[in-house]
Amino acid sequence: MANKPVPPRPAPRLYLATPEVDDPSQLTSQLPELLAAADVAAVLVRLKQTDQRTMIARAKALAPAIQNAGAALLLDGHVELVARSGADGAHLSGLAALEDALPSLKPDRIAGVGGLATRHDSMAAGETGADYVLFGEPDAGGQRPSVEAIAERLQWWDELFEPPCVGFAASREEACDFAAAGADFILVGDFIWADPRGAKAALIDAAQAIAQAYEAAFGEANAATDKAGTDKAGHG
């Protein structure tokens, strides 16, 4: 009986963070074209803090544009609003927030987590049931690790653990570095929205750059995996 071939490593997918959402109307009209232009797995909706009813209404206004494009809608925090807004899950900051949120999110919704300062916290998050771990986002003071340190953390996680890892990219160059380091998803946000060419052009450019960096880092390994699988199948 032939050994089952190892599937080729999939290319990283985009995870798009919105600007802080106050009036959702412009974003609602912009998102369908954006999400059609590149392979975006999920959208992280950052709601401006206000009363719950208003935040729920804003998330609900964005939901069709995101979910009809085949992307998941995650709220940045606000676990208590997930079910009522029709979101697919939430992104949490820190292990304690993840543990608090899991009973209300599981098993039907996504629980992602960032704010993991140590490797121990990262492992604990994975063991607790996080659907992904995020590395590289700024802390409350706007500080973040070096690009090299983030890439090293992504590589370490990718080699040892099952849940997907996400790299927070503050630029196109960082997105490439994190794709080459083994990130499953690349979180992009502010630099996309601030691009003078427009968000669509920036997103397409980032997606192409990520694909090229991934191919340069893993293309030969994938080709070798494919060949090994073909050889085994031929001799099985």
N, C-alpha and C positions, 0 to 999 in steps of 0.2 A: 504494500500500500504506500503510495507516494506521500511524503511529508507535505503538509499544507504550506504553500508558499507564504512568506511574510508579505503582507500588502505593502506597496510603496508608501512612503511617508507623505501625508497630504500637505499641500501648501497652506501656510497660515491664512486665516480669514480676517477680514476687517471687523472691528467693533467700534462704532461711531458714537462719540459722546456729543450731545447737543450743547449749544451755549445755554446759559441759565434761561429757562423759559418763563417769561412774564406773559406776553401776548403770543399765543401759539399760532396765530393765523399765517404769518409769513413762513414759518417753519413747515406748517401743514401743507402749504402750496409748493414748497421747495423739495420736500422729502421724496415724493414719488420719483421725480427725475433723478435725484441723487442716488437713490437706492437701486434704480434700474441701471445706473452707470457703472457700478462696481459690485463685487461680491461682498455684501455686508451681512454678517451673520446676526448681528444684534445692534440695537441702538440704546445707549444709556441716556435716559431723559433726566436732565438736571432741572428740577422744579424750583422756581423762586419761592422762598419761604413766605407763606401767607396762611389764610385759614384753610382748613381741610377741604371744604366744599369746593373752593376755587381751584385748589391743586388737583383734586379729582377731575374736575371739569377740563382742566388743561391737559391732563394725561389722556383723558377720553378723546379729546379733540385730535390728539396726535396718533392715537392707536391705529385707526384704519390705514393711514398712510404708511405706517411701519409694518404692521402685521400683514396687510395685503401684499406687501412686497416680499413676504417670506422671511422677514427678520423678526427676532424676538424683541419685545419692549421691556427693558429693565428700568426700574426707578432707582435713582441714586439715593439710597436710604429710604425713608418713609415706608417701612415695611407694612405699617398699619393701613396704607392706602392701596396696596397692591391688588387685593381682591376686588375692592370697590371700583378701581379705575380700569379693570380689565387688563392690567399689565401681566407680563409673563413671569416676572420675578423681580428681585431687587439686588442691588450691589451694596454690600455692607463694608464698613471700615472697622477692622479689628476682630479678634477672636471672640470677645465677649458679645459684640453685636451679632455675630454670626450665630453663636449658641442661642441667644435670645430669640432670633428670628426663625430658626429652623422649624420649630413646631408649627408655626403658622404658614410657612412656605412649602414644606414637604408634605406629601410626595409630588404634588401637582405643579409646583413652580420652581423657578431657578433661584438658587442662592449662591451668588458670587461674593468673593471677599478680597479686599486689599488691606492696606494699613498693617502689613505683616512685617514687623521690623526684624525678626530673627528667623533663622531656619527652623528653629523649634516651633515657633508660632505657625509657620507655613505648613509644617508636617501635621501639627495638631488640627489645623483648618481642614486639611485633606482628609484626615481620619474622622473628623467630626461630621463630614458630609458636604463640604463645599463643592459646588459644581465647577468652579474654576478658582484659581488664585491669580491675583494681579500683582505684578512687581513694577516698581518704578514711579508710582504716582507721587506728587508733592505732598508733604505733610501740611499740618495746619499753618505752619509758618512759611510755606512755599518752598521748603528745602526738599531735595531729593538726592538719592545716591548718584554716583558717577555713572555714566553710560556703561563703562566697563564692569562696574559692580552689578548693575542690573542685568547685563548680558550674561555674566557669570552665574547669577542666581537662576536665570531662565534655563541655562544649559544644565545646571545641577538638577533642577526640578525635572526637566524633560527626560533626563537619562534615568531617573530613579522612580518617578511617581506616575500614577495613572491619570488623575484628574488633569484637565487641560490647564496650561499656564498662559497668561496674558501679559504682554509687555506694553507698558504705558509709554508711547512715543510722543515726544514734544516736537519732533521735526521729521522730515522725510528721511534724513540720514539715520536717525535713531530707529525708525521703522525698519530700515534695511538691516541695521546691526542686530535687532532683536529677531528678525526673521531668520538670519543666519545662525543665531544662537539657539534656535529650537523652539521659539514661541509658537503656540498653537493659534493664538489670536493676537492681533496688534490693535491696541486701543488708540484711536486718533481723535483729535478734537479741535482744540483751539487753533492749531496751525492750519487746519483745513478751512475753518470759517474765516480766518484772517487773510487768506491768500488773495493777493490782488487780482489774480486770474479768475477768482470765483471758486466756490466750494466744489462744484462739479469737476472742474479741471484739476483741482488739487487732489480730490479723492481718486480720480482716474490715475493721476501721476503717482500717487502713493501706492495704489494697488499694483501698478506695473513695476515700480521699484522694488516692492516686497517680493513679487513673483521672480524678478531677476536675481535678487539676493538669495532667495530660497533655492533657486535652480543652481546658482553658483556653489552654494554650500552643500546641497543634498542631491543634486541631479545625478552625479555619478553613483552615489550610494543607491539611489532608486533604480538606476539602470542595472546595477549589479544584482540587486534584489530581484528585479524582474527576470533577469537572465537565469539566476539560480532557481527561481520558481519554475521557469520554462524547462530547464534541464531536468529538474526533479520530476516534473509532470511527464516529460518525454521518456524517462527511464522507469517510471513507476509501474 
